[in-house]
Amino acid sequence: MANNEVLLKVDHLCQYFRLGRKDLKAVDDVSFEIKKGESFGLVGESGCGKTTTGRAIIKLYNITSGNVYFKGERIGAGIRSYKDAISAARNDAAAKIKALRAEKDADGARKDQIREEINKINRELGAVVDRNRALIRDAKSNSKDVDKRYVESLLTALKAEYEQKFAVAAGDPERLASLKKEYQNRCRVAKKSKLITQIQMIFQDPIASLDPRMTVRDIISEGLVIKGITDKEYINEKVYEILEMVGLVREHADRYPHEFSGGQRQRIGIARAVIMQPEMIIADEPVSALDVSIQAQVINLLNDLRERLGLTILFIAHDLSVVKYFSDRIGVMYFGKMVELADSDEIFKNPLHPYTKSLLSAIPLPDPVYEKQRTRIIYNPIAEHNYEVDKPSFREITPGHFVYCNNAEEEKYKQQCK
């Protein structure tokens, strides 16, 4: 079960993609926290930025701006915003200087004053450039420092563990030699470790995420090989153990992905993530490509693994009924923004944002009487909100219940909660 320790913190995350001269704001200023042992659901319609958020967290994308913290360490920092700030400052300074020089040619009497103004603009530009370059250097060096500290912590823990084992085996030279070799191998593996590998991802399309030229054994064990583990017997045993854990059998290890059904392929994807012994898994719509009966099996498997291995899960989906069953808390995204965040029961019992109400109204129930009377709520942001003067932000309406709203809407929502 979840506790109060924050495992992952996403702070003002922005992920923009260049489209010619414009930016596509796939994720725009999203912030949330996930506690250790928690299952956090991220929902919204297709194209709202859910998957992009997950990929940005695991560093498959270089984030535009904002920060991502894992176990208190900053594992992601956006530097493009700093580069854009330098570019904008230079363009602004160039335009001002050009205007001043034109004025200088027209009015020779103000020559000295204009020269001083130009020098002032250059000094201000230099300060902006230096400040943003320092932020870029800090962001780049931070990732190296994080991995260095992580490796040092692993080596310290290994040293403490094996000092006790060496003391116990002091009278047995053969056992001591075996332990020393084992210690050296584990130290070698630890030196290649990175903190980000403590987060693994399960992808949406099970066949597209598996290499068709690799056997299941190679697919699942690839992460161990990258870490530097060379003991084939150990790798095989781990692969067999994980296969059985996810509901497959040892004989499947030598087959290829095309020989499996969709549900079995997704189990292989889950096994590939779990074998790395992560603390957190990002499950990117892991059941949306599967039949309904298989969806239930995969969801139950993830629940079992969460309890057995103490996993924290970021569960991305667009099916609210599935997310309610699986998640402790739910965040709702719309057009790259987080519009509502609350406990799972609270979201269903007391939705506040109009878009959340629209999503909930679309959930079908196996009740013909209810279905005849069910009214779909259509969300029209232009009609629902007026943000021309009173600008919105992400605000806490009741303890633990956050909504994207402005001052007027905040008062309205607080009245609804009384």
C-alpha positions as CSV (number, residue, x, y, z in Angstrom):
1,M,0.0,0.0,0.0
2,A,1.1,3.6,-0.5
3,N,2.7,5.6,2.2
4,N,3.6,9.3,2.6
5,E,7.0,9.0,1.0
6,V,7.1,10.8,-2.3
7,L,8.8,8.6,-4.9
8,L,8.3,10.6,-8.1
9,K,7.7,14.4,-8.3
10,V,6.9,16.1,-11.6
11,D,7.3,19.8,-11.3
12,H,5.9,22.2,-14.0
13,L,6.8,19.7,-16.8
14,C,6.5,21.1,-20.3
15,Q,7.1,19.1,-23.5
16,Y,6.9,21.0,-26.7
17,F,7.6,19.8,-30.2
18,R,8.7,22.0,-33.1
19,L,6.2,22.3,-36.0
20,G,8.0,24.7,-38.4
21,R,8.2,28.0,-36.6
22,K,5.5,27.1,-34.0
23,D,5.5,24.8,-31.0
24,L,3.0,21.9,-30.4
25,K,2.4,22.0,-26.6
26,A,2.0,18.3,-26.0
27,V,2.4,18.7,-22.2
28,D,2.1,22.2,-20.8
29,D,3.0,23.0,-17.1
30,V,1.9,19.7,-15.5
31,S,2.8,19.0,-11.9
32,F,1.9,16.0,-9.6
33,E,3.5,13.6,-7.1
34,I,3.3,9.8,-6.8
35,K,3.9,8.2,-3.4
36,K,5.8,5.0,-2.8
37,G,3.6,2.0,-3.3
38,E,0.8,4.0,-4.9
39,S,-1.0,3.3,-8.2
40,F,-1.5,6.7,-9.9
41,G,-3.9,6.8,-12.8
42,L,-3.5,9.3,-15.7
43,V,-6.6,9.6,-17.9
44,G,-7.8,11.7,-20.8
45,E,-8.8,11.4,-24.4
46,S,-6.4,10.4,-27.2
47,G,-3.9,13.1,-27.9
48,C,-4.2,14.9,-24.5
49,G,-0.5,14.3,-23.6
50,K,-0.7,11.2,-21.3
51,T,1.8,9.1,-23.1
52,T,4.1,12.1,-23.7
53,T,4.1,12.7,-20.0
54,G,5.2,9.1,-19.3
55,R,7.9,9.2,-22.0
56,A,9.2,12.5,-20.7
57,I,9.5,11.1,-17.2
58,I,11.5,8.1,-18.3
59,K,13.7,10.4,-20.5
60,L,12.7,9.1,-23.8
61,Y,12.2,12.8,-24.6
62,N,14.4,15.7,-23.7
63,I,11.9,17.8,-21.8
64,T,11.4,21.4,-22.8
65,S,11.2,22.9,-19.3
66,G,10.4,21.8,-15.7
67,N,12.0,19.2,-13.5
68,V,11.4,15.5,-12.7
69,Y,12.5,14.2,-9.3
70,F,12.8,10.5,-8.4
71,K,13.7,9.4,-4.9
72,G,14.6,13.0,-4.1
73,E,17.1,13.3,-7.0
74,R,16.5,15.4,-10.1
75,I,16.6,13.0,-13.0
76,G,15.2,15.3,-15.6
77,A,15.6,19.0,-16.3
78,G,14.4,21.0,-19.3
79,I,17.1,23.1,-21.0
80,R,15.4,24.1,-24.2
81,S,13.5,26.8,-22.3
82,Y,16.8,28.3,-21.2
83,K,18.1,28.2,-24.8
84,D,14.9,29.9,-25.9
85,A,15.3,32.6,-23.3
86,I,18.8,33.3,-24.6
87,S,17.6,33.5,-28.2
88,A,14.6,35.7,-27.2
89,A,16.9,38.1,-25.2
90,R,19.3,38.4,-28.1
91,N,16.5,39.1,-30.6
92,D,15.0,41.7,-28.3
93,A,18.4,43.4,-27.7
94,A,19.1,43.4,-31.4
95,A,15.8,45.1,-32.2
96,K,16.3,47.8,-29.4
97,I,19.9,48.5,-30.6
98,K,18.8,48.8,-34.2
99,A,16.1,51.3,-33.2
100,L,18.6,53.3,-31.1
101,R,21.2,53.4,-33.9
102,A,18.6,54.7,-36.3
103,E,17.7,57.4,-33.8
104,K,21.5,58.1,-33.4
105,D,21.8,58.8,-37.2
106,A,18.7,61.1,-37.1
107,D,19.7,63.0,-33.9
108,G,23.5,63.5,-33.6
109,A,23.0,65.5,-30.3
110,R,22.1,62.4,-28.4
111,K,25.0,60.4,-29.6
112,D,26.7,59.9,-26.2
113,Q,23.4,59.1,-24.4
114,I,22.4,56.6,-27.1
115,R,25.8,54.9,-26.8
116,E,25.3,54.5,-23.1
117,E,21.8,53.0,-23.6
118,I,23.3,50.5,-26.1
119,N,26.0,49.6,-23.6
120,K,23.3,49.1,-20.9
121,I,21.3,46.8,-23.2
122,N,24.4,44.7,-23.9
123,R,25.1,44.4,-20.2
124,E,21.6,43.3,-19.5
125,L,21.8,40.8,-22.4
126,G,25.1,39.4,-21.0
127,A,23.5,38.9,-17.6
128,V,20.6,37.0,-19.1
129,V,22.9,34.9,-21.2
130,D,25.2,34.1,-18.3
131,R,22.4,33.2,-16.0
132,N,20.7,30.8,-18.5
133,R,24.0,29.2,-19.5
134,A,24.7,28.5,-15.9
135,L,21.3,26.9,-15.6
136,I,22.0,24.7,-18.7
137,R,25.4,23.6,-17.2
138,D,23.8,22.8,-13.9
139,A,21.1,20.7,-15.6
140,K,23.7,18.8,-17.7
141,S,26.1,18.1,-14.9
142,N,23.3,17.1,-12.5
143,S,22.4,13.9,-14.4
144,K,26.1,12.8,-14.1
145,D,26.2,13.6,-10.4
146,V,22.9,11.7,-9.8
147,D,24.3,8.5,-11.3
148,K,27.6,9.0,-9.5
149,R,25.9,9.3,-6.1
150,Y,23.6,6.3,-7.0
151,V,26.6,4.1,-7.9
152,E,28.4,5.2,-4.7
153,S,25.4,4.2,-2.6
154,L,25.2,0.8,-4.2
155,L,28.9,0.2,-3.7
156,T,28.7,1.2,0.0
157,A,25.7,-1.2,0.5
158,L,27.6,-4.0,-1.2
159,K,30.7,-3.4,0.9
160,A,28.7,-3.5,4.2
161,E,26.9,-6.7,3.0
162,Y,30.1,-8.6,2.0
163,E,32.2,-7.5,5.0
164,Q,29.9,-9.6,7.2
165,K,30.0,-12.5,4.7
166,F,33.9,-12.3,4.6
167,A,34.0,-12.4,8.4
168,V,31.8,-15.5,8.6
169,A,33.8,-17.3,5.9
170,A,37.3,-16.4,7.2
171,G,38.1,-20.0,8.2
172,D,37.1,-21.4,4.8
173,P,39.6,-20.3,2.1
174,E,37.5,-21.8,-0.8
175,R,34.3,-20.2,0.4
176,L,36.1,-16.9,0.9
177,A,37.6,-16.9,-2.6
178,S,34.1,-17.6,-4.1
179,L,32.7,-14.7,-2.1
180,K,35.4,-12.3,-3.3
181,K,34.8,-13.3,-6.9
182,E,31.0,-12.8,-6.4
183,Y,31.7,-9.4,-4.7
184,Q,33.9,-8.2,-7.6
185,N,31.2,-9.2,-10.2
186,R,28.5,-7.4,-8.3
187,C,30.6,-4.3,-7.9
188,R,31.3,-4.3,-11.7
189,V,27.6,-4.5,-12.4
190,A,26.9,-1.7,-9.8
191,K,29.3,0.6,-11.5
192,K,27.3,0.4,-14.7
193,S,24.0,1.1,-12.9
194,K,21.9,4.3,-13.4
195,L,19.1,5.6,-11.2
196,I,16.7,6.0,-14.2
197,T,16.7,2.2,-14.6
198,Q,14.7,2.0,-11.4
199,I,11.8,3.2,-13.6
200,Q,10.7,0.8,-16.3
201,M,8.0,1.2,-18.9
202,I,5.3,-1.1,-20.3
203,F,4.3,0.1,-23.8
204,Q,0.9,0.3,-25.3
205,D,1.3,-1.9,-28.4
206,P,2.8,-5.3,-27.3
207,I,3.9,-6.4,-30.8
208,A,5.5,-3.0,-31.8
209,S,7.5,-2.9,-28.6
210,L,9.1,-6.3,-29.1
211,D,11.9,-7.0,-31.6
212,P,10.6,-9.7,-34.0
213,R,14.2,-10.9,-34.6
214,M,14.9,-11.7,-30.9
215,T,13.7,-14.6,-28.9
216,V,11.7,-14.1,-25.7
217,R,14.8,-15.0,-23.7
218,D,16.9,-12.3,-25.4
219,I,14.1,-9.7,-25.1
220,I,13.6,-10.2,-21.4
221,S,17.3,-10.6,-20.5
222,E,18.5,-7.6,-22.6
223,G,18.4,-5.2,-19.6
224,L,20.5,-7.6,-17.5
225,V,23.1,-7.9,-20.3
226,I,23.2,-4.1,-20.7
227,K,23.9,-3.8,-16.9
228,G,26.9,-6.0,-17.4
229,I,25.7,-9.4,-16.1
230,T,27.6,-12.1,-18.0
231,D,26.6,-15.3,-16.1
232,K,24.4,-17.1,-18.6
233,E,23.2,-19.6,-16.1
234,Y,22.1,-16.8,-13.7
235,I,20.4,-14.9,-16.7
236,N,18.5,-18.0,-17.8
237,E,17.2,-18.7,-14.2
238,K,16.1,-15.1,-13.9
239,V,14.3,-15.3,-17.2
240,Y,12.5,-18.6,-16.2
241,E,11.6,-17.2,-12.9
242,I,10.1,-14.0,-14.4
243,L,8.2,-15.9,-17.1
244,E,6.5,-18.1,-14.5
245,M,5.8,-15.0,-12.4
246,V,3.9,-13.3,-15.3
247,G,1.9,-16.5,-16.2
248,L,4.0,-18.0,-19.0
249,V,6.2,-21.2,-19.0
250,R,9.9,-21.9,-19.5
251,E,9.3,-23.4,-23.0
252,H,8.3,-19.9,-24.2
253,A,11.8,-18.6,-23.7
254,D,13.0,-19.9,-27.1
255,R,10.1,-18.7,-29.2
256,Y,9.7,-15.4,-31.1
257,P,7.1,-12.7,-30.5
258,H,5.0,-13.5,-33.6
259,E,4.2,-17.0,-32.1
260,F,2.2,-15.4,-29.2
261,S,-1.2,-13.9,-28.8
262,G,-1.7,-10.2,-27.8
263,G,-2.2,-11.0,-24.1
264,Q,0.9,-13.2,-24.1
265,R,3.0,-10.5,-25.8
266,Q,1.9,-8.0,-23.2
267,R,3.0,-10.4,-20.5
268,I,6.4,-10.6,-22.2
269,G,6.6,-6.8,-22.1
270,I,5.7,-6.8,-18.4
271,A,8.4,-9.5,-17.8
272,R,11.0,-7.4,-19.6
273,A,10.2,-4.5,-17.2
274,V,10.0,-6.5,-14.0
275,I,13.3,-8.4,-14.5
276,M,15.1,-5.1,-13.9
277,Q,13.7,-5.1,-10.3
278,P,12.4,-1.5,-10.6
279,E,10.8,0.5,-7.9
280,M,8.4,2.1,-10.3
281,I,6.6,1.1,-13.6
282,I,5.0,3.4,-16.1
283,A,2.2,1.4,-17.7
284,D,1.3,3.2,-20.9
285,E,-2.2,2.0,-21.8
286,P,-1.2,-1.7,-21.3
287,V,-4.6,-3.1,-21.9
288,S,-6.1,-0.8,-24.6
289,A,-5.0,-3.1,-27.5
290,L,-6.3,-6.3,-25.8
291,D,-9.7,-8.1,-25.7
292,V,-11.9,-7.4,-22.7
293,S,-11.4,-10.8,-21.1
294,I,-7.6,-10.5,-21.5
295,Q,-7.7,-6.9,-20.1
296,A,-8.9,-8.3,-16.8
297,Q,-6.1,-10.9,-16.7
298,V,-3.4,-8.3,-17.3
299,I,-4.9,-5.8,-14.8
300,N,-5.0,-8.6,-12.1
301,L,-1.4,-9.6,-13.0
302,L,-0.2,-6.0,-12.5
303,N,-2.1,-5.9,-9.2
304,D,-0.4,-9.1,-8.0
305,L,3.0,-7.8,-9.1
306,R,2.4,-4.6,-7.3
307,E,1.6,-6.3,-4.0
308,R,4.4,-9.0,-4.4
309,L,7.2,-6.7,-5.5
310,G,6.1,-3.5,-3.7
311,L,5.9,-1.6,-7.1
312,T,4.7,2.0,-7.6
313,I,2.7,2.3,-10.8
314,L,1.9,5.2,-13.1
315,F,-1.1,3.8,-15.0
316,I,-1.9,5.6,-18.2
317,A,-5.3,4.9,-19.8
318,H,-8.4,6.5,-21.3
319,D,-10.9,4.0,-19.8
320,L,-12.0,5.6,-16.5
321,S,-13.7,2.4,-15.3
322,V,-10.5,0.5,-15.6
323,V,-8.5,3.3,-13.9
324,K,-11.0,3.5,-11.0
325,Y,-10.5,-0.3,-10.3
326,F,-6.7,-0.1,-10.5
327,S,-5.7,3.4,-9.1
328,D,-5.5,5.0,-5.7
329,R,-5.5,8.5,-7.2
330,I,-6.4,9.9,-10.6
331,G,-5.2,12.8,-12.6
332,V,-7.3,14.0,-15.6
333,M,-5.5,15.6,-18.5
334,Y,-7.0,17.7,-21.3
335,F,-5.0,19.4,-24.2
336,G,-1.7,19.0,-22.4
337,K,-3.0,20.4,-19.1
338,M,-3.8,18.6,-15.8
339,V,-7.3,19.8,-15.2
340,E,-8.2,17.7,-12.1
341,L,-6.5,15.5,-9.5
342,A,-8.0,13.7,-6.6
343,D,-8.5,10.3,-4.9
344,S,-10.1,7.7,-7.1
345,D,-13.3,7.6,-5.1
346,E,-13.5,11.4,-4.8
347,I,-13.2,11.9,-8.6
348,F,-16.2,9.6,-9.2
349,K,-18.2,10.9,-6.3
350,N,-17.6,14.6,-6.6
351,P,-16.1,15.6,-10.0
352,L,-15.6,19.4,-10.3
353,H,-14.1,20.2,-13.7
354,P,-16.6,20.1,-16.6
355,Y,-14.2,17.9,-18.6
356,T,-14.1,15.3,-15.9
357,K,-17.9,15.3,-15.7
358,S,-17.9,14.8,-19.5
359,L,-15.6,11.8,-19.3
360,L,-17.6,10.2,-16.5
361,S,-20.9,10.7,-18.4
362,A,-19.4,8.6,-21.2
363,I,-18.9,5.5,-19.1
364,P,-21.4,2.8,-20.2
365,L,-23.0,0.5,-17.6
366,P,-24.5,-3.0,-18.2
367,D,-27.9,-1.7,-17.2
368,P,-30.4,-1.2,-20.0
369,V,-32.7,1.0,-17.9
370,Y,-29.8,3.3,-16.9
371,E,-28.5,3.4,-20.5
372,K,-31.8,4.6,-21.8
373,Q,-31.7,7.5,-19.4
374,R,-28.0,8.3,-19.5
375,T,-27.3,11.8,-20.7
376,R,-23.9,12.6,-22.3
377,I,-22.3,15.8,-21.1
378,I,-20.5,17.6,-24.0
379,Y,-17.5,19.6,-22.9
380,N,-17.0,22.9,-24.8
381,P,-14.1,24.9,-23.2
382,I,-15.0,28.1,-25.0
383,A,-18.5,28.1,-23.6
384,E,-17.5,26.8,-20.1
385,H,-14.6,29.1,-19.3
386,N,-13.7,32.8,-19.6
387,Y,-10.0,33.2,-19.1
388,E,-9.4,36.5,-20.9
389,V,-8.8,38.5,-17.7
390,D,-9.0,36.1,-14.8
391,K,-6.3,33.6,-15.6
392,P,-6.5,30.0,-14.4
393,S,-4.0,27.9,-12.4
394,F,-3.9,24.5,-10.7
395,R,-5.5,25.0,-7.3
396,E,-6.4,22.9,-4.3
397,I,-10.2,23.1,-3.7
398,T,-10.4,20.7,-0.8
399,P,-7.6,18.7,0.8
400,G,-6.0,16.5,-1.9
401,H,-8.5,17.7,-4.6
402,F,-6.9,19.9,-7.2
403,V,-8.6,21.6,-10.2
404,Y,-7.4,23.9,-13.0
405,C,-9.5,27.0,-12.6
406,N,-9.5,30.8,-12.1
407,N,-10.7,32.8,-9.1
408,A,-14.4,32.8,-10.0
409,E,-14.4,29.1,-10.7
410,E,-12.5,28.4,-7.5
411,E,-15.2,30.0,-5.4
412,K,-17.9,28.1,-7.3
413,Y,-16.2,24.8,-6.8
414,K,-15.7,25.5,-3.1
415,Q,-19.4,26.2,-2.7
416,Q,-20.2,22.9,-4.4
417,C,-18.0,21.0,-2.0
418,K,-19.7,22.4,1.1
